[in-house]
Amino acid sequence: MKESIVDSVKRYFKSKENNDSVGKSPEGICPNCWGSQEWEGQFYELMRAKDVNPLHDNYNNFIKEFVIQHISGIILDEHTYTCVTCQIKYD
């Protein structure tokens, strides 16, 4: 079963928090758009502002809202690995 974008984002930030090796972006998300839009910094600012952390029950809802508002437009097409926004293709 394919991992959802929400789960991919959660895993990415959890790995980063644990100082584990991570890629340039969560799996399935365009690294070009992720980096140029600086969603990661915005994500951390929102988490601090809303006092959200992975131990809170509202963490999953926060991640889902964040993905819907910011990430859904930079997801890679799973068949062509092309970003729907910037049209850069990844192999």
N, C-alpha and C positions, 0 to 999 in steps of 0.2 A: 504494500500500500504506500502510495506517495505521501510524503510529509507535507502538511499544509504550510503556507507561507507564515502563518501565525506561529506554528511550532518551530519553523526554521529561524524566525527572528528571536524567539525565546531562547532557543538553543545557542544561537550566536552570542547573545548578550550574557548568557550564563557561562559559556566557555570563556568569554573575554573577562568576566568578573573573576573567574578561577585562574586567570593567567594561562589558559590553554591556548594552543595555536588555533588561529581562525583565519579564514580567507579575507579578501578585500571587502566582502559583503556577505550577508546571509545567503545560503544556498537558494538558487532560483530567482535571485534579485540582481539586477544589472549593477555590476561594480562601478561602472562609469557614472550612472545617475546617483547611486548611493553615495559615492564620494563627492560629487560635485554639489549635491543638494545638502550635504552635511546633516543628514537625518540622524546620524548617530549622536552628535552633540545636542541636537534638538531633543532627541529621545531622553537623554540623561537630564537635561534641563527640566523637561516636563515631569519626569519621575521625581526629581527633587521638589519641584513646585507643588506637586500634588501629594507629596509624601507617600509615594508608592514604592514598595519593594517586593521582591519575589515571595516573601513570607505572608504578605497581605492577600486576603481573598479577592480583592479587586484587581490584582495584578493581571490575570488573564483577560478581564474585560478591558483594561487599559491597553494591553498589547493589541487586542482585536481592533479597538478604536483607532489606535495609532496606525496599524496596517491599512485599515480602510481609508483613513484620511491622507496618509502620506506615501504608502508603499505600493498600493495596488496598481498605480500607473507605471511602475518601473520593474514589473515582473517580466522575466524572460519567457518567451514562448517556448513551451516544453518540446516542441517538435523541431524548431529551427534554431533554438538558443539565441534568438534575436530579441533585443529590447523593444517593447512596443512604443516607447517614448523616443529614444535617441536613435533607434534603428541600427545600433552596433551589434554585430554578430559575434558570439563567443563559441568556441569549439570545446 
